[in-house]
Every structure is written in C-alpha cells, then in structure tokens.
Amino acid sequence: MKAMILAAGKGTRVQPITHEIPKPMIPIINTPVMELIINHMKKHGFNDYVVNLSHLADKIENYFGDGSRMGVNIAYSWEGYFDADKWIGGALGSAGGMQQIQKRTGFFDNTFAVLCGDAVIDVDFSEALKFHYQHEAIATIVMKEVPKDEVSSYGVVVTDENGRVQSFQEKPSPDEAKSNVINTGIYIFEPEIFEFIPESGEFDIGSDLFPKLVAAGASFYGVTLPFQWVDIGNTPDLWLATQMALKGHIHNFEMPGKEVQDGVFVGANVLIEDGAEITGPVYIGGSTIIRSGAKIVGPALIHSGCLIESGAEINQSIVWNHTRVSEMATIDKKIVFGPHCIDNNGKSIHLSDSGFEWLIGDTRKQLENDNPLEL
C-alpha cells in the first residue's frame, strides 16, 4: 500500500532544535521519529511512500534516500523554490502538498494513508482500513480517547453514533469540549478526495479540507482505536518521549547499544572511567567519555561524542552530540543543544547570554592554547 508522510513543517514549537534538525529527524534515543513510523507501517503492508519536504529538506532526503535500507520505496516532493541558488522552503499545507503530488504523477491511485512525521505510533492500520472499507468512506480520521482534562492540547472530533464526522473543536477547554476524542493526524483517503482540494495554493487537511467535507455531506468518518501515540509537538514532548523510551514504555522500541550495568546502555567506543557514578536508565552515545567523579542520574540521554568531566553532574537531562560538560557544571532537568539550554517548559536560553558558555562547550573546539581537545 501507499502512504504520504508530512514532513514539510518548520517545527516552530521545537525550536531551537528545529533550526538545525527537521522535526521528523528528531531522534528518540538515536532513531529519527520518521524511521520509527516507517518501521511500524511496513508491518501493515505499507511499502511505497512519498514524503513532502520544505524546511531542511535535504537532511531528510540524504538520511532516508530511496528507502532501500529500510526495505521500502521512498520518493520526495519538494515544496519551495530556489533564489540565487539557495533553496527557500515554501510549504503548501498538508492537503496542498497532496494535490501537488497527485497532479504531477498520479501517485495516489488507490486507498492511501497520510500521517504526520513527528509522532511515535503503534496504531493497528489493518483495523483502521477495515473500518474505512466497511463504511465506504472517502476519508477516515484515526482518533484516540484522552482524559477530559487533556483535551485543551488537541483538536477534538465530534462524530455521530455511526462514526460520521459532525464537527471539530480546536483545543477547547475541558468544560467546553463536546468530546474527549482527538484527531491524531493519521488519515486514510480514497483518490476521490482530490475533488475537494484546490488545484493549486496552500490548503490544510485539518482546517480547510475537513470542514469542506463536513459541509458537503461527504462520506467522512472517524474511528477510535486504542493505541500508543507519542506526539513530538513541542520540546517538553521530546523530553517526555525520551523518558518513556529510556524506561521501556514505548511499545516495540528496543534500546540500542550494550547494557554495561543495570539500566545503563552504551554505543560503540564509550569510555566510562572508574569512579564515575551512573544511575539508570541512561543511554550514552558512541565515542563519549565519562570521567571519574562525574555523576549522571537517569532517566538521562548523553548523545555521541560528548565529554562529561570529573565533578560534572547531570540529572534527568538530554545532552546533545559533541557537548563538553565541565567539572563545575550541574545540568538538572534540561536539554542542552549546542549553545542552548532548554528547560522542562520549553524555554530556551543561549549559554553566552547567561555567561555559562565556559561551563558547557563543544568537544570539537580547540582549547585556548590551540591544542586539540584530547579525548
């Protein structure tokens, strides 16, 4: 079967990380979210994919290539233009991106799925497709029940007793919500859907296409399924997803690396000196050094190429690639991404603005005496 993965957005709520990494490439431990999605969908017979690209497009295409490494076929649809030989992203909206693909190649010639590239899922697509066919739907939303007090973070879907979509509420308060069933951004369509999408221009699935389907009385349904849906919508979500993975709470996710002590996993070429104190769950990426006297308390993720010096303390945090944490530094419930330090609420400060750049640096930079940093 065929599927489209939406990967053109800028990921503004995950900045500053998405200044350098497109949201579908953000790793859970060390595997991009989009790779986890494809690995799951492949189990349900989805082998042909088209991915729309705009922001940092080349990073996604260069990583996944034609999909052969994963045993699938992947093609790309770029959205934007070149200006003075520089690629300028210009997303067309989720439905507009679908229409561009269909007009160019007619890729969507049968039932197909569309989903966002920024959520870890284990949805039973076979069950969703069964519902879709039974109701002879032109469009089906895969929905999920959430606690009533969480509805204000999502788009709520209102259906009748047969599952036919009646209306939507965008992030209502718990008191105003007409349902506790939310849109997960996972859709099944028939090719006839393109009759409802303009030939050109920006057009969104949720805000433009779906209200149009309701108004037209189209065969538009929602199916509620029990499944795990870990959305990476903002920076706090990334930390929550990382904690879940470290604790073994993400379904079908296998911790990479080798377990060297209880709950402590490492990649290749990792040195943990005697006297380092590490309490799992912790993952330490390849070519990282943990000096004697350093302290790490999990759940924590130390990416590759890092140096954690003696006396440094890291508590329930994420430290990104090539980070040097000096002996006087304490990182408590933070994400350190290059020169940025991000707290649990997603607030980011630049280390130079706070005067702490001497505490946390880049392992690839040379010391003041111009000698390479010895790892």
Buried (B, 14 or more C-beta within 10 A) or exposed (E): BBBBBBBBBBBEBBBBBBBEBBBBBBBBBBBBBBBBBBBBBBEBEBBBBBBBBBBBBEBBBEBBEEBEEBEBEBBBBBBBEEEEEEBEBEBBBBBBBBBBBBEEEEBBEEBBBBBBBBBBBBBBBEBBBEBBEEBEBBBBBBBBEBEEEEBBEBBBBBBEEEBBBEEBBEEBEEEEBBBBBBBBBBBBBBBEBBEBBBEEEBBBBBBBBBEBBBEEEBBBBBBBBEBBBBBBBBBBBBBBBBBBBBBEEBEEBEBBBEEBEEBBBBBEEBBBEEEBEBBBBBBBBBBBBBBEBBBBBBBBBBBBBBBBBBBBBBBBBBBBBBBBBBBEBBBEEBBBBBBBBBBBEBEBBEBEEEEBEEBBBBBEEEEEEEEEEEB
